[in-house]
């Protein structure tokens, strides 16, 4: 398996240390590309082969348009995560 590099958007900065501790190479928009526009971030992700992680709908749309691998953290994904954690609690 090759090393996956992940570009994490500013609003998700809190997950940077968790992803790093899980073994991912994480590039922080807040630290490495502060204030950069969505379109530019997507082009950086494309050029460098990063997976782009964002909550921003426009950024996710731009990633889709430019054929960049991305994960959009939306309400459905958050709900699924909460449900999984609730299921774990119920099973214990």
N, C-alpha and C positions, 0 to 999 in steps of 0.2 A: 504494500500500500504506500502510495506517495504521501508526502507531507501536505496537508491541506492548510492553506493560509486564508485567514478570515479577516475581512475588513468590517469592523463594528462601528456603526453610525453613532453619533454623539449622544442621542437620547437613550442608548442602550449601554453606555459606558460601564454601568455596574456589572455587566456580565463579562467584561474583559478578564478580570482575575480568575473567574470561575472557568472560563474556556481555556485559559493558559494552564491552570492547574490540571485540567483534563487532558493536556498534552497538545493542544492546538497552538499553532503560531498565529498570534492575534495582532492585528494592526489597529490601533485606536484612532478613529477620526479626530476625536477630541485632542489627542496628544500630537498626532502626526500630520493631520490635515485640518486644523481648526478653522472654522468659518468657510470652508470650501463649499461651493454650490453642489447640489445633487448631481447634476449632469457631469461635472468634473470628477466627482467621486466615482461615478459609474464607469467613466472612461479610464480612470486609474485602475479600478478593479479589473476591467477588461484587459488592459495592457499587462498587468502583473499576474493575472490569473487568480485573483482573489475571489472567494465567495463573499458576497456583500450581504450583511445582516442589518436590517433597518425596520423601523416602525412606519416610516414615511411612505405614504401611498404614491406620491409623485416619484420618489427615488426608486421604489419598486417597479413602477411603470417604466421608468427610464432604463432600469436594468433589463427588464423584459424586452424592451424595444432594441437594446444593444446586444441582446443575447448573452447577458452576463448571468452567471449562476448567482442566485440570491435567495435569501429567506426573509419573508416579511412577517414580522411578529405582529399579528393582528388579533382581534378579539377572539376569533375561532381558535387560534393556536393557544392563546392564554387560557381560554376556557378548557381546552383539552388537557393542558398541563395541570390546572386546578382539579379537574375531575380525576386524573391519574393519581394525584396526591391524596385526594379524598378516598379513593378506592383502596389505597395502601393503608390508610388509617382504619378504614372499616374492616379490612382483612386481618388486622392485628388484634 
